[in-house]
Amino acid sequence: MTRPGPPPGGSFPARPGPPAGGSFPARPSPPAGGSFPARPGPPVGARPGPPPDLGDDEPRHPAVDAAVRSLVNAATLAPADQIAQYEAAYETLRETLATIDQT
């Protein structure tokens, strides 16, 4: 395989230089007073409210609840110890979901 070389004639066409006059056009300056107009906020009613309170009458899985509690408790640990907690919670959730899928 050969590498491409310069075009026939031995040189490339010249690159264009800077615009005539030696400088580029000036950039627009910020608005007077140094502040920009305020950004519009989100439309009224665009953000949903909190989810409805479902209470404690929904069935829960004890292993999932324990894994969630361990994640909450991990926030108080040193970063190195948090990794072990996250990995243990991940394994618990993975195994729990696998057994739920099998039933």
C-alpha positions, 0 to 999 in steps of 0.5 A: 500500500502506498501513501498518498503524496502531494498532487501532481506538480509538487505543491498544494494550492495556497491557503487564503490569508486574513481579510483585507485590512489586516484585522477581523471585524469587531465582535459585538459588545455586551449590552449597555449596563452590563446585564442581559435581559432575564431569561423567561421562566418555565410555563405555568403548570409545566412541572408536575407536583410530587407523586401522590402519597400511596401510604404504606398499604402497598406490598413491599419486598423486605430484601429491597427495603433492606438494600435501600436502607443500606444505600441511605446509610452508606451516605454517612460512610467514608467513600472507600466504604461506600463502594462496598455498600453499593456493591452489596446492595446491587447484588441484593437487588440483582438476586431479588429481581432474578427470583421475582422473575422466576416466580 
